[in-house]
Amino acid sequence: MRRKRVFNSANPQVPSGARWKDPVLDTTDLPLWQTRYRAFAMGLVEKKMQERQDAMMKKRIDKMKPTVDNKPPPSYEHMKYNLKKQQQEDDRLTEIERENGILLDKLSRIASRKEPDKAKALEKGAAPRSDMTMKDSNPARKAELQRIAEENQQLLKRIQDAQTSKSDYNKEALDEEFQKHEAYCKVGSKFQE
């Protein structure tokens, strides 16, 4: 509906500083009850217009088609298979097979050897020399082993005493103090919010 504009002055000619008066919104000549009724009615009209605009906007949004392409990207043949990785895997397997072959050859050579004669191994210089007799007869080594054994015994005694003796720390008191600290932290965090 188109509103008719009326000039403020009685002169039909448009004066230089004239202002337009809106007959619907201009309530200067109306009684107070009509002014209030018009304000109430305008509020209802405005609410209806807003609801209509919202409905039209919702309808436009529902009809809208997406402009973003959500289809998966095209798959290219050269990217489906990682040929470099496959080649590296083949090279690794070839290297493993080669090393396995070398180990198998060594094992077969060892298995095909003759066992050494036991009589020959008992000859002087053929069998490995035992160092146990030399180690036992060394007085410095004996003293060192004795010192280590004594230190181990002292350490064992200290550990056993520590397990049987009462600790300097009271676990219950520490737990109680921790619970108090947690409660203080919770109270403090509530006041910070």
trRosetta pair geometry for C-beta under 8 A, 3 or more apart (Angstrom, degrees):
i j d omega theta_ij theta_ji phi_ij phi_ji
3 22 6.3 12 152 -149 150 88
3 23 6.9 -173 -169 39 104 91
3 24 6.1 -86 -121 -5 132 118
4 23 6.7 14 70 6 84 131
5 20 4.8 -37 -162 -153 116 120
5 21 7.5 133 -164 58 66 49
5 22 7.3 -41 -114 -95 70 56
6 20 7.4 115 60 -162 41 69
6 21 5.2 -41 75 65 90 100
6 23 6.0 72 5 -57 124 101
7 11 7.4 -74 118 72 145 66
7 12 7.6 145 36 -134 143 32
7 14 6.6 -149 -102 -110 138 67
7 15 7.8 123 -171 14 131 87
7 18 5.5 -20 -150 -178 103 138
7 20 7.1 -62 -101 -112 47 53
7 21 7.3 78 174 13 9 97
8 18 6.0 -179 35 -158 98 84
8 19 5.5 34 -18 62 136 77
8 20 7.7 -158 -30 -122 90 10
8 21 5.4 119 -78 -34 77 114
9 15 5.5 55 12 -5 156 128
9 18 5.9 -91 3 -113 112 112
11 15 6.2 84 69 -47 136 101
14 18 5.5 -127 -167 34 71 144
15 18 4.4 119 57 -47 84 104
21 26 4.8 14 -176 -56 98 157
22 25 4.1 30 90 35 124 103
22 26 5.5 156 69 -22 60 91
23 26 6.2 -49 -116 38 24 107
24 38 7.9 171 177 -162 66 123
25 42 8.0 77 -104 -104 75 149
26 29 7.5 33 134 13 99 92
27 30 4.8 -60 -161 36 74 121
27 34 7.3 -175 -148 108 106 91
27 35 4.4 108 169 -116 140 94
27 38 6.1 -172 -92 60 129 150
30 34 4.3 -108 173 87 120 125
30 35 5.3 150 94 -59 116 81
30 38 7.3 59 102 -10 168 139
31 34 5.1 89 61 11 77 103
31 35 7.1 -138 100 -9 39 90
32 35 5.5 -55 -149 33 34 115
32 36 6.4 30 157 -16 68 103
33 36 5.9 -53 -149 38 33 108
33 37 6.2 33 153 -19 66 107
34 37 5.5 -52 -142 39 33 112
34 38 6.1 37 156 -22 66 105
35 38 5.9 -54 -149 35 27 111
35 39 6.5 28 152 -19 62 105
36 39 5.6 -53 -149 34 34 111
36 40 6.4 33 152 -18 66 104
37 40 5.6 -54 -149 38 33 111
37 41 6.1 30 153 -17 68 108
38 41 5.6 -54 -141 41 31 109
38 42 6.0 34 156 -23 66 106
39 42 5.7 -51 -144 35 28 112
39 43 6.6 34 152 -23 60 102
40 43 5.7 -53 -156 30 31 114
40 44 6.8 29 149 -16 64 102
41 44 5.6 -52 -152 35 37 111
41 45 6.3 36 151 -18 68 105
42 45 5.5 -52 -144 39 34 112
42 46 6.0 38 153 -23 66 106
43 46 5.7 -53 -145 36 29 112
43 47 6.3 31 154 -21 63 105
44 47 5.7 -54 -149 34 31 111
44 48 6.4 30 153 -17 65 105
45 48 5.7 -55 -149 37 32 110
45 49 6.2 32 153 -19 66 106
46 49 5.7 -54 -147 37 31 111
46 50 6.3 32 154 -20 64 105
47 50 5.7 -54 -149 35 30 111
47 51 6.4 31 153 -18 65 105
48 51 5.7 -54 -149 36 32 111
48 52 6.3 33 152 -20 65 106
49 52 5.6 -54 -148 36 32 113
49 53 6.3 32 153 -18 65 105
50 53 5.7 -53 -147 37 32 110
50 54 6.3 34 152 -20 65 105
51 54 5.6 -53 -148 36 31 113
51 55 6.4 32 153 -20 65 104
52 55 5.7 -53 -149 35 31 111
52 56 6.4 30 153 -17 64 105
53 56 5.7 -54 -147 37 32 111
53 57 6.2 34 153 -21 65 106
54 57 5.6 -54 -147 36 31 112
54 58 6.3 32 154 -20 65 105
55 58 5.7 -53 -148 35 31 111
55 59 6.4 33 152 -20 64 105
56 59 5.6 -53 -149 35 32 113
56 60 6.4 32 152 -19 65 104
57 60 5.7 -53 -149 36 32 111
57 61 6.3 32 152 -19 65 105
58 61 5.7 -54 -147 37 32 111
58 62 6.3 33 153 -21 65 105
59 62 5.7 -53 -148 35 30 111
59 63 6.5 24 155 -14 64 108
60 63 5.9 -60 -149 40 31 107
60 64 6.6 51 148 -47 63 97
61 64 5.4 -37 -155 2 35 123
66 70 7.0 -3 130 -13 153 113
72 75 7.9 2 130 -40 114 92
75 79 6.9 -136 -168 75 68 107
75 80 6.2 65 166 -75 112 97
76 79 4.5 68 69 15 96 107
76 80 7.2 -150 91 -26 47 81
77 80 5.8 -43 -152 9 35 116
78 81 7.8 -78 -160 50 29 77
81 86 6.8 -6 171 -24 99 141
82 85 4.0 24 120 23 119 117
82 86 6.3 148 93 -19 67 87
83 86 5.5 -56 -145 39 34 113
83 87 6.1 37 155 -23 68 104
84 87 5.7 -53 -149 34 30 111
84 88 6.5 29 152 -18 63 104
85 88 5.7 -52 -148 36 33 111
85 89 6.4 34 152 -20 65 105
86 89 5.7 -54 -149 36 32 113
86 90 6.4 33 151 -19 64 104
87 90 5.6 -53 -148 36 33 112
87 91 6.4 34 152 -20 65 104
88 91 5.6 -52 -147 36 33 112
88 92 6.4 35 153 -21 64 105
89 92 5.7 -52 -148 34 31 113
89 93 6.4 30 154 -16 64 105
90 93 5.8 -56 -148 38 31 109
90 94 6.3 34 152 -21 65 106
91 94 5.6 -53 -148 35 31 113
91 95 6.4 33 153 -20 65 105
92 95 5.7 -54 -150 35 31 111
92 96 6.5 32 151 -19 64 104
93 96 5.6 -51 -148 35 34 113
93 97 6.4 36 153 -19 65 104
94 97 5.7 -54 -150 36 31 111
94 98 6.4 33 152 -21 65 105
95 98 5.7 -52 -148 34 32 113
95 99 6.4 28 155 -15 65 105
96 99 5.9 -56 -148 40 31 107
96 100 6.2 34 153 -21 65 107
97 100 5.6 -54 -146 37 31 114
97 101 6.5 36 153 -23 64 103
98 101 5.7 -53 -154 31 31 113
98 102 6.7 31 150 -18 64 102
99 102 5.6 -49 -149 33 37 112
99 103 6.4 35 152 -16 67 104
100 103 5.7 -55 -147 39 33 110
100 104 6.2 36 152 -22 66 106
101 104 5.6 -54 -146 35 31 113
101 105 6.5 34 154 -21 64 102
102 105 5.8 -53 -152 33 31 112
102 106 6.6 30 151 -17 64 104
103 106 5.7 -53 -149 36 34 111
103 107 6.3 33 153 -18 66 106
104 107 5.7 -54 -147 38 32 111
104 108 6.3 30 155 -18 66 105
105 108 5.8 -56 -146 37 30 108
105 109 6.4 30 154 -20 65 105
106 109 5.8 -55 -150 35 31 111
106 110 6.4 30 153 -18 65 105
107 110 5.7 -54 -147 37 32 110
107 111 6.2 29 155 -17 66 108
108 111 5.6 -55 -144 40 32 111
108 112 6.2 28 157 -19 66 109
109 112 5.9 -59 -143 38 29 106
109 113 6.9 44 153 -38 61 94
110 113 6.0 -41 -159 7 34 115
116 120 6.2 -113 171 72 94 118
116 121 5.8 93 123 -56 123 108
117 120 3.9 81 74 5 106 108
117 121 6.8 -172 93 -11 57 82
118 121 5.6 -51 -150 33 37 113
118 122 6.8 35 153 -21 64 104
119 122 6.0 -59 -157 32 34 110
119 123 7.6 49 146 -37 61 91
120 123 5.9 -34 -164 2 42 115
120 126 5.9 -158 148 -156 67 163
121 126 5.1 -153 -141 126 33 120
121 127 5.3 76 168 -74 79 89
122 126 7.0 4 42 67 16 124
122 127 6.4 20 -106 -33 32 126
123 126 4.6 68 64 -2 85 128
123 127 7.9 152 58 -11 46 85
130 133 6.3 74 106 0 102 94
131 134 5.1 -59 -163 44 64 114
131 135 5.7 64 139 -27 86 103
132 135 5.8 -55 -143 36 31 109
132 136 6.3 27 161 -18 66 108
133 136 6.0 -56 -146 37 29 108
133 137 6.4 18 159 -13 63 113
134 137 6.1 -65 -148 40 28 105
134 138 6.7 38 154 -36 63 103
135 138 5.9 -49 -154 15 33 115
135 141 6.0 -102 -167 121 70 162
136 142 7.5 58 -165 -76 44 105
138 141 3.9 52 96 15 116 116
138 142 6.6 169 91 -17 61 83
139 142 5.5 -53 -147 34 36 114
139 143 6.4 37 155 -21 67 103
140 143 5.8 -53 -151 35 32 111
140 144 6.4 33 151 -20 64 106
141 144 5.6 -52 -148 36 34 113
141 145 6.3 33 154 -17 66 105
142 145 5.9 -56 -149 38 30 110
142 146 6.3 33 152 -21 64 107
143 146 5.6 -54 -148 35 31 114
143 147 6.4 33 153 -21 65 104
144 147 5.8 -53 -149 34 31 111
144 148 6.5 30 153 -18 64 106
145 148 5.7 -53 -147 37 32 112
145 149 6.4 34 154 -21 65 106
146 149 5.8 -55 -150 35 30 112
146 150 6.5 30 153 -19 64 105
147 150 5.8 -55 -151 35 31 111
147 151 6.5 31 153 -18 65 105
148 151 5.8 -54 -148 37 32 111
148 152 6.3 34 152 -21 65 106
149 152 5.7 -54 -149 35 31 114
149 153 6.5 33 152 -21 64 104
150 153 5.6 -53 -150 34 33 112
150 154 6.5 33 152 -18 66 104
151 154 5.7 -53 -148 36 33 111
151 155 6.3 33 153 -19 66 107
152 155 5.7 -54 -146 37 31 112
152 156 6.3 34 154 -21 64 106
153 156 5.7 -53 -147 36 30 113
153 157 6.4 32 153 -21 63 105
154 157 5.7 -54 -150 35 31 112
154 158 6.5 31 152 -19 64 104
155 158 5.8 -53 -149 35 32 111
155 159 6.4 32 153 -19 65 105
156 159 5.8 -55 -149 35 31 111
156 160 6.4 27 155 -16 65 107
157 160 5.9 -56 -147 39 30 109
157 161 6.2 30 154 -19 65 108
158 161 5.7 -56 -146 38 30 111
158 162 6.3 31 155 -22 65 107
159 162 5.7 -55 -148 34 30 112
159 163 6.6 29 154 -20 63 105
160 163 5.8 -54 -150 33 33 111
160 164 6.6 18 157 -9 65 109
161 164 6.1 -65 -147 43 31 101
161 165 5.8 22 161 -18 70 114
162 165 6.1 -54 -130 38 27 104
167 170 7.9 173 90 -69 99 34
167 171 7.8 63 68 -37 139 91
169 174 6.4 16 174 -38 106 134
170 173 4.0 50 96 16 117 114
170 174 6.5 162 88 -15 62 85
171 174 5.7 -58 -148 38 32 110
171 175 6.2 32 155 -20 67 106
172 175 5.8 -54 -148 36 31 111
172 176 6.3 31 154 -19 65 107
173 176 5.7 -54 -147 37 31 112
173 177 6.3 32 154 -19 64 107
174 177 5.7 -54 -147 37 31 112
174 178 6.4 34 153 -22 64 105
175 178 5.6 -54 -150 34 32 113
175 179 6.5 33 152 -20 65 103
176 179 5.8 -51 -150 32 33 112
176 180 6.7 34 151 -18 64 103
177 180 5.7 -52 -151 35 34 113
177 181 6.4 36 150 -21 65 106
178 181 5.6 -54 -149 35 33 114
178 182 6.5 36 152 -21 65 103
179 182 5.7 -51 -149 34 32 113
179 183 6.5 34 152 -20 64 104
180 183 5.7 -55 -152 35 33 112
180 184 6.5 33 151 -18 66 104
181 184 5.7 -53 -150 35 32 112
181 185 6.5 34 152 -21 64 104
182 185 5.7 -54 -150 34 32 113
182 186 6.6 33 152 -20 65 103
183 186 5.8 -53 -150 33 33 111
183 187 6.5 30 153 -16 65 105
184 187 5.8 -56 -148 38 32 109
184 188 6.1 32 155 -19 66 109
185 188 5.7 -57 -146 39 30 112
185 189 6.3 27 157 -20 65 107
186 189 5.9 -56 -146 36 29 108
186 190 6.6 32 154 -23 63 103
187 190 5.8 -53 -154 29 32 112
187 191 6.9 26 153 -14 63 105
188 191 6.0 -59 -154 36 34 107
188 192 6.6 34 152 -24 66 106
189 192 5.6 -51 -148 30 38 115
189 193 7.1 44 155 -27 64 97
190 193 6.2 -50 -161 21 35 111
